[in-house]
Amino acid sequence: MAVALEEFNTAPSQEAAALVRACADVDRWVWAIVAGRPYASVDDVTSAAEVVAVPWTDAEIDAALARHPRIGDRPLGAGADAEMSRREQADVASDAQTQAELAAGNAAYEARFGHVFLIRAAGRTAPEILAVLQQRLGNTPEDERQTAARELREIAALRLRGALTR
């Protein structure tokens, strides 16, 4: 369901914004990327997305986190962001033991930090994700906020790259 870069560059602003918003629901970020059109390459769009995302405010991080499902959950929505999450988490094992460990880890993380555990799941196995989750439970809230923001930026850039074709 990727859009050609040329289409993105020439699409009405609201259409282009909808594509970008599916990658991360951060209004300032979305409109900065849209305003930067036209882009010469997908790499240019991705680079711009990474630059504009540093730093995201706490409110922007919260907005982006609110649209991310728990790791291990299967997103149910019909929107582009839910489809992206389903693809990203496709390799996360679904056996009962792994699901139970992810659920327990998610609950502990949310109790400690007040938001969903976020990690770039694409290309990672369930054991890797569980190990990182356990390690990050030891972070201070301040360190974890920075880690979550970094993961959000990485996910958003990867999603944007995947949403565009040359």
Disulfide bonds with the S-S distance in Angstrom:
none
